[in-house]
């Protein structure tokens, strides 16, 4: 027979899920936006087609980020993953803009 959760255990678990949900919604959105901007600038197509293709890919990217956030074993890994993705995609976009990339 399972032991019923205590009131503090339930509250702690709910806060943990809330933290992951906030990370998934806000962090996932920002990472997806940067990924779409990088894709739109780097895809070897006409600018309009590249923007549409990148926007279509954004749905899969966002869903994958959300799954990865809830799959991670700890919030430290979530933070490290989102932070490193933000740094890498931000740097790629910045370098693309500096070198005179498309759009």
Secondary structure, DSSP 4 states (H G I P E B T S, - for coil): -PPPPPHHHHHHHHHHHHHHHHIIIIIHHHHHHHHHHHHHHHSSS-HHHHHHHHHHHHHHHHHHHHHHHHHSSSHHHHHHHHHHHHHHHHHHHHHHHHTT---
